[in-house]
Amino acid sequence: MLPTLAGGTLFFPGLFALCSWALRRWRPEWTRTDRVMISTRLVSSVQAVLATGSGIVIIRSCNDVVTGRITRTFSQVEEPQLVVQES
């Protein structure tokens, strides 16, 4: 779980920095506020897609979603996203 957590902790801020850098190169006329807003929305969209995908995996892995136990998938996929979103 620790490597996955470290990967998520590096991936999302890295994606934000890469997007901000690319927008600064491609659209120099945009203000810093515009670049940060677009970068934030991109990272949020990626997190939403990954959260939805992992939710589908978790639901499909349980026989009974209401009373079934969540498998190890949650700790491998969701926890890194939650840690990054909290910070």
Secondary structure, DSSP 8 states (H G I E B T S, - for coil): -HHHHHHHHHHHHHHHHHHHHHHHHH-TTS-HHHHHHHHHHHHHHHHHHHHHHHHHHHHHH-SSTTTS---THHHHHHHHHHHHHH-
